[in-house]
Amino acid sequence: MDARCPECEKVAILDDDVTNVKCPHCNFEADYDTYLEIMKDQAINMSSEYIPDRPGL
């Protein structure tokens, strides 16, 4: 199964047991729970930095 690498943003590999994520491009490796926390933190940061582009505001 594929996952997005949090470091290089390329395709990382999620093992069949859904326990480990490893990126063959930048050698990122983490257990699945740690990976989810990293991705959750990135999503929170992206949403807090979002500024809508609406004219007149």
Secondary structure, DSSP 8 states (H G I E B T S, - for coil): -EEE-TTT-SEEEE-TTS-EEE-TTT--EEEHHHHHHHHHHHHHHHHHH-----TT-
